[in-house]
């Protein structure tokens, strides 16, 4: 997955900030547009993780900040729910001109309500997904508490939401009260997927039931058991992204192929890292791989370390080589288990290594053979293990020639 910062203008001429996520091979099977929650931003962790998960499955995504939030220009106090619908339309128009029109709309919390309202005016959209969304935007008044009365009577008030102050005007309340959500949901005419956590204390699960009952088929519901409103556990957000991609493939991708399946490119291995921690994505012969570092080293621990990948290559080559040899000899080898460890040690600490000074890399490989093999067959297979191509490469002279692309 690769990401890129972009900007575009909304209907009022304000410059809105967004970020594009593309699959590693840069060929999305479709594009999605993501809307964040009320007073949040595109950079909320749930937004980033879901968009990354979709890109991992081959779907390009644009997430952006609504007017006056995050990195986007404009005055939030002058915005309305209708203004957010307009921002979504501006984002979709920019995508249609610069990428491809969005086939999938995804929204979290009030962003989910917004995509339900916006979908009807976007003919390119084939599917819509909501995550913890209110069935009516008027639900956000619960966040205002006693300030709602002040806004009604004085025209505006400062409201603390999530520990941050926001200036809310009467026009916002009037706008959310006038939204025809029941008609928008009933007339959606797009495939709908509703995600909701049964224990969501911010937006009760009854809202999901209202949306689901009002919508027409095709519609689906996924219960996020154990999750909270913000999907604070990263695995919950990644789960949403993976399930969403699988569900959406029925509506936005033809051919019935798994979205994440990528075609080989000249036997190359390609890796890419962005600016966020050490998570590194790659394609090896067209197959996706993920590398990372442990959290103790500043990584996110979402993949094997590069040295673990090196050991995996040696272990896999060893197992495959033994399988091929045993099959050729028609020996009763049932399975091979290879366990490997890597250490950097002083030469003095490894007398069997042959080196006399300095620090050396030591890979210890333990091979377990299962099956009714004779002692002679086991001994021969142990010899063959040292003949696997990767083993020979590691023991041979290696030249790494590096150029700038």
C-alpha positions, -999 to 999 in steps of 0.1 A, spaced: 0 0 0 12 35 -8 -3 68 3 -1 104 -11 -13 137 3 -37 157 -20 -59 188 -18 -90 198 -37 -115 227 -36 -150 224 -22 -181 242 -34 -172 273 -13 -137 275 -26 -121 261 5 -90 239 1 -97 205 16 -69 181 26 -70 144 17 -48 113 15 -50 87 -12 -42 50 -5 -33 28 -35 -25 -9 -37 12 -17 -39 10 -26 -76 -7 8 -82 -37 -8 -101 -68 -5 -79 -97 -27 -89 -120 1 -78 -120 33 -58 -136 41 -24 -143 74 -6 -141 75 32 -159 99 55 -147 104 91 -168 110 122 -182 143 136 -154 167 147 -128 141 139 -103 141 110 -90 118 83 -60 110 105 -80 93 132 -65 58 136 -97 40 126 -98 60 94 -62 52 85 -63 15 94 -95 8 75 -82 26 44 -49 7 46 -68 -26 49 -89 -17 18 -57 -8 -1 -42 -41 9 -71 -58 -7 -67 -39 -40 -92 -10 -34 -79 25 -38 -93 50 -12 -95 87 -6 -100 99 30 -102 136 36 -109 163 62 -143 180 61 -143 218 60 -127 234 90 -114 201 105 -79 185 104 -58 201 77 -87 215 57 -94 252 53 -127 269 63 -145 277 95 -161 247 111 -186 269 129 -201 280 96 -205 244 83 -236 222 83 -244 186 77 -255 196 42 -221 212 38 -205 178 46 -227 162 19 -214 189 -5 -178 182 6 -183 145 -3 -196 155 -37 -166 177 -43 -143 148 -32 -161 124 -56 -158 149 -84 -121 153 -78 -117 115 -79 -136 112 -111 -113 138 -127 -80 126 -113 -84 89 -104 -117 72 -111 -152 79 -97 -158 62 -64 -177 29 -65 -178 25 -28 -187 50 0 -176 43 35 -184 64 66 -177 62 103 -202 75 128 -218 107 114 -196 102 84 -217 70 78 -249 90 80 -234 115 55 -225 88 30 -261 74 32 -274 109 24 -248 116 -3 -250 83 -23 -281 91 -41 -265 120 -60 -234 99 -70 -243 76 -99 -208 59 -98 -215 45 -63 -224 8 -63 -221 0 -26 -223 19 7 -209 9 42 -216 25 75 -196 20 108 -213 29 140 -235 54 122 -265 72 136 -297 67 117 -304 104 120 -278 132 121 -299 149 149 -283 122 172 -252 145 175 -273 169 197 -267 144 225 -231 155 224 -241 191 230 -259 183 264 -273 214 280 -257 236 253 -285 226 229 -309 249 246 -283 278 246 -277 273 209 -315 274 202 -320 306 222 -288 325 217 -279 314 182 -246 298 191 -226 282 219 -191 267 226 -194 229 230 -167 206 244 -165 174 223 -138 149 230 -120 174 252 -119 201 224 -140 232 221 -162 237 190 -184 267 182 -218 254 171 -244 277 155 -282 274 153 -279 268 115 -263 235 122 -292 223 144 -318 235 119 -300 217 91 -298 183 108 -334 186 117 -344 190 81 -325 160 67 -349 134 51 -329 104 62 -357 78 61 -363 86 25 -326 86 17 -321 52 32 -352 36 17 -343 51 -17 -306 42 -15 -308 17 -43 -272 6 -36 -259 -25 -18 -256 -16 19 -234 -30 47 -240 -19 83 -212 -24 108 -221 -17 145 -208 -27 179 -236 -40 202 -220 -22 232 -214 11 214 -220 37 241 -218 67 217 -243 55 191 -266 28 203 -270 -3 182 -307 6 178 -295 31 151 -281 2 131 -314 -16 134 -333 14 121 -309 18 91 -311 -19 83 -348 -21 85 -354 10 64 -330 -1 37 -340 -24 8 -320 -54 -4 -292 -61 -10 -282 -53 26 -260 -69 52 -252 -65 89 -219 -73 107 -218 -72 145 -185 -58 159 -187 -79 190 -165 -65 218 -156 -33 199 -162 3 210 -174 32 189 -140 43 178 -127 8 172 -99 16 196 -84 -19 192 -64 -18 159 -75 -54 150 -111 -43 151 -105 -16 124 -84 -40 103 -112 -66 106 -137 -40 93 -115 -33 63 -109 -69 54 -146 -79 57 -157 -47 38 -133 -55 9 -146 -91 7 -182 -80 8 -177 -51 -17 -161 -74 -43 -195 -88 -52 -207 -53 -62 -177 -33 -74 -154 -60 -90 -165 -84 -117 -150 -118 -124 -154 -133 -89 -116 -131 -82 -103 -123 -48 -94 -86 -49 -60 -91 -32 -47 -115 -59 -20 -97 -78 -3 -108 -110 34 -115 -111 57 -88 -126 88 -103 -142 97 -123 -111 105 -91 -92 103 -86 -55 90 -50 -48 89 -34 -14 77 0 -3 76 18 30 58 51 38 63 76 66 43 58 93 66 36 115 83 7 98 55 -13 83 68 -23 48 47 -39 21 59 -60 -7 51 -81 -37 71 -113 -42 62 -129 -75 29 -111 -73 21 -123 -38 17 -97 -10 40 -97 19 43 -75 50 74 -67 70 78 -47 102 98 -43 133 87 -51 169 72 -24 190 103 -24 212 122 -11 181 96 15 172 77 -6 147 40 -17 148 47 -55 148 23 -61 119 47 -83 100 78 -104 101 111 -86 105 135 -86 75 157 -112 92 127 -134 99 119 -132 62 155 -142 54 151 -172 77 117 -180 62 133 -181 27 160 -205 39 135 -226 58 110 -228 29 138 -236 4 150 -264 27 116 -279 30 108 -277 -7 142 -292 -17 137 -322 7 102 -327 -6 114 -327 -42 142 -351 -34 121 -376 -14 94 -376 -41 120 -383 -68 133 -412 -48 97 -423 -38 108 -423 -1 80 -423 25 86 -387 37 53 -375 52 63 -340 64 92 -317 70 95 -291 99 123 -266 98 131 -244 128 156 -216 124 172 -189 146 196 -161 138 222 -145 161 252 -122 157 280 -136 180 317 -132 185 337 -157 166 352 -170 199 317 -180 210 311 -203 180 340 -228 178 322 -249 151 319 -219 128 355 -217 116 359 -180 120 387 -168 143 379 -131 150 352 -104 148 314 -109 149 297 -134 127 261 -143 117 250 -177 129 219 -194 116 209 -225 134 186 -248 115 169 -278 130 152 -302 105 125 -327 117 116 -355 93 83 -374 98 76 -407 81 89 -444 82 123 -435 68 155 -456 73 185 -442 91 203 -440 57 174 -421 42 174 -396 71 211 -391 68 209 -385 31 181 -359 35 202 -341 61 229 -338 35 205 -326 8 193 -298 32 226 -281 28 222 -282 -10 190 -261 -12 196 -231 -36 191 -205 -9 216 -222 14 241 -222 -14 234 -185 -21 241 -176 15 274 -195 15 284 -182 -19 297 -148 -30 269 -123 -32 269 -90 -50 241 -65 -44 241 -39 -71 221 -8 -62 209 20 -85 185 49 -82 153 44 -102 
